[in-house]
Amino acid sequence: MSSQKPLSANLSAMFTGVKDLGVLYFEKARLKTTEKITILLATVAYSAVVMALGLVCLVFVSIGIGHLLATTLAPHLAYLIIAAFYLIIFVLAIVFRRQLFVDPIARFMSRLLVEKPEEIREAERKADEVERKNRNDRIKTKIDEILSREEYALPNNESTDETDNGDENIN
């Protein structure tokens, strides 16, 4: 009987540990989901505000261009030209909808929801550091190259004897 008690106590402790681990994993998943949804909703809200303000500006600019064109053309023709311009933009948006809308949204969602392994993030950080160092080296080389040109060279003081003589006369 005494051998049964430690086994049941071990199983109970193991069950409690697994249960606590499960609760922690669930809590981590819940927090990560909350974070991702917050970022997503903030991005959607920001995009909506920017698009609404952009649309208002676009309407006023269109009216202004219409009035400007109306000074040289018939008013109805001026507004038809603006409408044709927007029709062309609409057709281009439909034709290139994958490149303009689907791909950027898919990239954003995959960056938001799928985390890169630590090895890849570390490799990207190292590559960024190397690129930054190379860029700095190229900039320093270019600056040295520019400063070594004759037009940027400092003038030589060949007449040091004259300056010395002038100093002696002052004393």
QUICOR-V294709 format. One record per helix or strand of 2 or more residues. SS is the DSSP state (H for helix, E for strand). FROM is the first residue (numbers start at 1). LEN is the number of residues. If there is no record, write none. Layout:
ss: <SS;SS>
from: <FROM;FROM>
len: <LEN;LEN>
This chain:
ss: <H;H;H;H;H;H>
from: <2;75;97;118;150;160>
len: <69;21;17;30;3;11>
